[in-house]
Amino acid sequence: MALDIPPVREILSHRFQVNSTLCPLCNQCTESATHLILRYQQVKCLWFMSPWSLRIDNLNLANCTDFLQFMLADHGNGKDLRLLLYASLLLEAILRGRN
């Protein structure tokens, strides 16, 4: 994700002819890894529904690299492995749900 590796339409359009680069879930924005993980409205709701009530918009994460750095950072009380587990499972569900 830090390198925009997931097969999202934005990346695929550079390699293949793709009919549309719009997100198949919202049909409003270009489908990028950043959109799927940080910007898509339903995903923002899932981050907020987490035990940490994350308002992903308030974290000022510009891209997936920023997101990974945030997830791996020590937030004053050590790395929260539960947060990493939640993020991993949510990301897996997002990518599977989109396919």
mmCIF file of the C-alpha atoms, coordinates in Angstrom:
data_MODEL
# 
_entry.id   MODEL 
# 
loop_
_atom_site.group_PDB 
_atom_site.id 
_atom_site.type_symbol 
_atom_site.label_atom_id 
_atom_site.label_alt_id 
_atom_site.label_comp_id 
_atom_site.label_asym_id 
_atom_site.label_entity_id 
_atom_site.label_seq_id 
_atom_site.pdbx_PDB_ins_code 
_atom_site.Cartn_x 
_atom_site.Cartn_y 
_atom_site.Cartn_z 
_atom_site.occupancy 
_atom_site.B_iso_or_equiv 
_atom_site.pdbx_formal_charge 
_atom_site.auth_seq_id 
_atom_site.auth_comp_id 
_atom_site.auth_asym_id 
_atom_site.auth_atom_id 
_atom_site.pdbx_PDB_model_num 
ATOM 1  C CA . MET A 1 1  ? 0.000   0.000  0.000   1.00 0.00 ? 1  MET A CA 1 
ATOM 2  C CA . ALA A 1 2  ? 2.813   2.401  0.740   1.00 0.00 ? 2  ALA A CA 1 
ATOM 3  C CA . LEU A 1 3  ? 3.835   1.994  -2.879  1.00 0.00 ? 3  LEU A CA 1 
ATOM 4  C CA . ASP A 1 4  ? 0.278   1.936  -4.245  1.00 0.00 ? 4  ASP A CA 1 
ATOM 5  C CA . ILE A 1 5  ? 0.609   -1.745 -5.097  1.00 0.00 ? 5  ILE A CA 1 
ATOM 6  C CA . PRO A 1 6  ? -3.016  -2.905 -4.673  1.00 0.00 ? 6  PRO A CA 1 
ATOM 7  C CA . PRO A 1 7  ? -4.647  -3.465 -8.083  1.00 0.00 ? 7  PRO A CA 1 
ATOM 8  C CA . VAL A 1 8  ? -6.801  -0.355 -8.053  1.00 0.00 ? 8  VAL A CA 1 
ATOM 9  C CA . ARG A 1 9  ? -8.085  1.232  -11.243 1.00 0.00 ? 9  ARG A CA 1 
ATOM 10 C CA . GLU A 1 10 ? -5.719  4.190  -11.054 1.00 0.00 ? 10 GLU A CA 1 
ATOM 11 C CA . ILE A 1 11 ? -2.693  1.849  -11.204 1.00 0.00 ? 11 ILE A CA 1 
ATOM 12 C CA . LEU A 1 12 ? -4.244  -0.579 -13.679 1.00 0.00 ? 12 LEU A CA 1 
ATOM 13 C CA . SER A 1 13 ? -5.033  2.257  -16.095 1.00 0.00 ? 13 SER A CA 1 
ATOM 14 C CA . HIS A 1 14 ? -1.291  2.882  -16.504 1.00 0.00 ? 14 HIS A CA 1 
ATOM 15 C CA . ARG A 1 15 ? -0.753  -0.704 -17.650 1.00 0.00 ? 15 ARG A CA 1 
ATOM 16 C CA . PHE A 1 16 ? -3.989  -1.693 -19.375 1.00 0.00 ? 16 PHE A CA 1 
ATOM 17 C CA . GLN A 1 17 ? -6.928  -0.114 -21.098 1.00 0.00 ? 17 GLN A CA 1 
ATOM 18 C CA . VAL A 1 18 ? -9.498  0.466  -18.367 1.00 0.00 ? 18 VAL A CA 1 
ATOM 19 C CA . ASN A 1 19 ? -12.992 1.718  -19.179 1.00 0.00 ? 19 ASN A CA 1 
ATOM 20 C CA . SER A 1 20 ? -13.140 3.935  -16.131 1.00 0.00 ? 20 SER A CA 1 
ATOM 21 C CA . THR A 1 21 ? -10.836 4.873  -13.267 1.00 0.00 ? 21 THR A CA 1 
ATOM 22 C CA . LEU A 1 22 ? -13.789 5.765  -11.043 1.00 0.00 ? 22 LEU A CA 1 
ATOM 23 C CA . CYS A 1 23 ? -14.190 3.854  -7.806  1.00 0.00 ? 23 CYS A CA 1 
ATOM 24 C CA . PRO A 1 24 ? -16.683 1.010  -8.416  1.00 0.00 ? 24 PRO A CA 1 
ATOM 25 C CA . LEU A 1 25 ? -18.088 1.523  -4.917  1.00 0.00 ? 25 LEU A CA 1 
ATOM 26 C CA . CYS A 1 26 ? -18.942 5.229  -5.060  1.00 0.00 ? 26 CYS A CA 1 
ATOM 27 C CA . ASN A 1 27 ? -18.527 6.170  -8.748  1.00 0.00 ? 27 ASN A CA 1 
ATOM 28 C CA . GLN A 1 28 ? -17.399 9.637  -7.640  1.00 0.00 ? 28 GLN A CA 1 
ATOM 29 C CA . CYS A 1 29 ? -13.617 9.589  -7.244  1.00 0.00 ? 29 CYS A CA 1 
ATOM 30 C CA . THR A 1 30 ? -10.671 7.964  -8.951  1.00 0.00 ? 30 THR A CA 1 
ATOM 31 C CA . GLU A 1 31 ? -10.099 4.573  -7.376  1.00 0.00 ? 31 GLU A CA 1 
ATOM 32 C CA . SER A 1 32 ? -6.717  4.717  -5.665  1.00 0.00 ? 32 SER A CA 1 
ATOM 33 C CA . ALA A 1 33 ? -5.388  2.916  -2.615  1.00 0.00 ? 33 ALA A CA 1 
ATOM 34 C CA . THR A 1 34 ? -5.600  6.209  -0.715  1.00 0.00 ? 34 THR A CA 1 
ATOM 35 C CA . HIS A 1 35 ? -9.250  6.636  -1.704  1.00 0.00 ? 35 HIS A CA 1 
ATOM 36 C CA . LEU A 1 36 ? -10.189 3.094  -0.655  1.00 0.00 ? 36 LEU A CA 1 
ATOM 37 C CA . ILE A 1 37 ? -8.394  3.247  2.684   1.00 0.00 ? 37 ILE A CA 1 
ATOM 38 C CA . LEU A 1 38 ? -8.728  6.874  3.778   1.00 0.00 ? 38 LEU A CA 1 
ATOM 39 C CA . ARG A 1 39 ? -11.288 8.776  1.703   1.00 0.00 ? 39 ARG A CA 1 
ATOM 40 C CA . TYR A 1 40 ? -14.184 6.474  0.814   1.00 0.00 ? 40 TYR A CA 1 
ATOM 41 C CA . GLN A 1 41 ? -17.124 7.547  3.010   1.00 0.00 ? 41 GLN A CA 1 
ATOM 42 C CA . GLN A 1 42 ? -18.191 4.060  4.147   1.00 0.00 ? 42 GLN A CA 1 
ATOM 43 C CA . VAL A 1 43 ? -14.614 3.189  5.102   1.00 0.00 ? 43 VAL A CA 1 
ATOM 44 C CA . LYS A 1 44 ? -14.356 6.377  7.163   1.00 0.00 ? 44 LYS A CA 1 
ATOM 45 C CA . CYS A 1 45 ? -17.419 5.140  9.052   1.00 0.00 ? 45 CYS A CA 1 
ATOM 46 C CA . LEU A 1 46 ? -15.706 1.801  9.715   1.00 0.00 ? 46 LEU A CA 1 
ATOM 47 C CA . TRP A 1 47 ? -12.639 3.570  11.112  1.00 0.00 ? 47 TRP A CA 1 
ATOM 48 C CA . PHE A 1 48 ? -14.917 5.598  13.391  1.00 0.00 ? 48 PHE A CA 1 
ATOM 49 C CA . MET A 1 49 ? -16.780 2.453  14.503  1.00 0.00 ? 49 MET A CA 1 
ATOM 50 C CA . SER A 1 50 ? -13.490 0.943  15.689  1.00 0.00 ? 50 SER A CA 1 
ATOM 51 C CA . PRO A 1 51 ? -12.778 0.741  19.438  1.00 0.00 ? 51 PRO A CA 1 
ATOM 52 C CA . TRP A 1 52 ? -10.619 3.873  18.997  1.00 0.00 ? 52 TRP A CA 1 
ATOM 53 C CA . SER A 1 53 ? -13.347 5.927  17.246  1.00 0.00 ? 53 SER A CA 1 
ATOM 54 C CA . LEU A 1 54 ? -10.809 7.102  14.682  1.00 0.00 ? 54 LEU A CA 1 
ATOM 55 C CA . ARG A 1 55 ? -11.805 10.135 12.689  1.00 0.00 ? 55 ARG A CA 1 
ATOM 56 C CA . ILE A 1 56 ? -9.438  9.366  9.862   1.00 0.00 ? 56 ILE A CA 1 
ATOM 57 C CA . ASP A 1 57 ? -9.953  12.852 8.331   1.00 0.00 ? 57 ASP A CA 1 
ATOM 58 C CA . ASN A 1 58 ? -8.589  14.487 11.486  1.00 0.00 ? 58 ASN A CA 1 
ATOM 59 C CA . LEU A 1 59 ? -5.303  12.581 11.274  1.00 0.00 ? 59 LEU A CA 1 
ATOM 60 C CA . ASN A 1 60 ? -4.042  14.598 8.274   1.00 0.00 ? 60 ASN A CA 1 
ATOM 61 C CA . LEU A 1 61 ? -2.917  11.510 6.390   1.00 0.00 ? 61 LEU A CA 1 
ATOM 62 C CA . ALA A 1 62 ? -2.166  12.456 2.785   1.00 0.00 ? 62 ALA A CA 1 
ATOM 63 C CA . ASN A 1 63 ? -1.505  8.975  1.418   1.00 0.00 ? 63 ASN A CA 1 
ATOM 64 C CA . CYS A 1 64 ? -0.972  5.319  2.270   1.00 0.00 ? 64 CYS A CA 1 
ATOM 65 C CA . THR A 1 65 ? 2.618   5.907  3.361   1.00 0.00 ? 65 THR A CA 1 
ATOM 66 C CA . ASP A 1 66 ? 1.418   8.400  5.982   1.00 0.00 ? 66 ASP A CA 1 
ATOM 67 C CA . PHE A 1 67 ? -1.232  5.883  7.047   1.00 0.00 ? 67 PHE A CA 1 
ATOM 68 C CA . LEU A 1 68 ? 1.328   3.103  7.539   1.00 0.00 ? 68 LEU A CA 1 
ATOM 69 C CA . GLN A 1 69 ? 3.643   5.417  9.470   1.00 0.00 ? 69 GLN A CA 1 
ATOM 70 C CA . PHE A 1 70 ? 0.742   6.369  11.743  1.00 0.00 ? 70 PHE A CA 1 
ATOM 71 C CA . MET A 1 71 ? -0.207  2.729  12.318  1.00 0.00 ? 71 MET A CA 1 
ATOM 72 C CA . LEU A 1 72 ? 3.371   1.758  13.164  1.00 0.00 ? 72 LEU A CA 1 
ATOM 73 C CA . ALA A 1 73 ? 4.115   4.781  15.369  1.00 0.00 ? 73 ALA A CA 1 
ATOM 74 C CA . ASP A 1 74 ? 4.406   4.762  19.134  1.00 0.00 ? 74 ASP A CA 1 
ATOM 75 C CA . HIS A 1 75 ? 1.482   6.895  20.321  1.00 0.00 ? 75 HIS A CA 1 
ATOM 76 C CA . GLY A 1 76 ? 2.787   7.482  23.820  1.00 0.00 ? 76 GLY A CA 1 
ATOM 77 C CA . ASN A 1 77 ? 1.705   4.143  25.229  1.00 0.00 ? 77 ASN A CA 1 
ATOM 78 C CA . GLY A 1 78 ? 3.659   1.888  22.914  1.00 0.00 ? 78 GLY A CA 1 
ATOM 79 C CA . LYS A 1 79 ? 2.435   0.325  19.741  1.00 0.00 ? 79 LYS A CA 1 
ATOM 80 C CA . ASP A 1 80 ? -1.133  -0.836 20.090  1.00 0.00 ? 80 ASP A CA 1 
ATOM 81 C CA . LEU A 1 81 ? -1.145  -4.287 18.535  1.00 0.00 ? 81 LEU A CA 1 
ATOM 82 C CA . ARG A 1 82 ? -4.942  -4.331 18.652  1.00 0.00 ? 82 ARG A CA 1 
ATOM 83 C CA . LEU A 1 83 ? -4.994  -1.246 16.415  1.00 0.00 ? 83 LEU A CA 1 
ATOM 84 C CA . LEU A 1 84 ? -2.603  -2.936 13.985  1.00 0.00 ? 84 LEU A CA 1 
ATOM 85 C CA . LEU A 1 85 ? -4.757  -6.059 13.969  1.00 0.00 ? 85 LEU A CA 1 
ATOM 86 C CA . TYR A 1 86 ? -7.947  -4.041 13.395  1.00 0.00 ? 86 TYR A CA 1 
ATOM 87 C CA . ALA A 1 87 ? -6.292  -2.071 10.583  1.00 0.00 ? 87 ALA A CA 1 
ATOM 88 C CA . SER A 1 88 ? -4.990  -5.256 8.954   1.00 0.00 ? 88 SER A CA 1 
ATOM 89 C CA . LEU A 1 89 ? -8.372  -6.962 9.066   1.00 0.00 ? 89 LEU A CA 1 
ATOM 90 C CA . LEU A 1 90 ? -10.187 -3.860 7.833   1.00 0.00 ? 90 LEU A CA 1 
ATOM 91 C CA . LEU A 1 91 ? -7.762  -3.410 4.936   1.00 0.00 ? 91 LEU A CA 1 
ATOM 92 C CA . GLU A 1 92 ? -8.170  -7.055 3.962   1.00 0.00 ? 92 GLU A CA 1 
ATOM 93 C CA . ALA A 1 93 ? -11.961 -6.707 4.073   1.00 0.00 ? 93 ALA A CA 1 
ATOM 94 C CA . ILE A 1 94 ? -11.854 -3.513 1.982   1.00 0.00 ? 94 ILE A CA 1 
ATOM 95 C CA . LEU A 1 95 ? -9.723  -5.093 -0.729  1.00 0.00 ? 95 LEU A CA 1 
ATOM 96 C CA . ARG A 1 96 ? -11.767 -8.305 -0.779  1.00 0.00 ? 96 ARG A CA 1 
ATOM 97 C CA . GLY A 1 97 ? -15.065 -6.406 -0.787  1.00 0.00 ? 97 GLY A CA 1 
ATOM 98 C CA . ARG A 1 98 ? -13.988 -4.301 -3.700  1.00 0.00 ? 98 ARG A CA 1 
ATOM 99 C CA . ASN A 1 99 ? -13.078 -7.350 -5.758  1.00 0.00 ? 99 ASN A CA 1 
# 
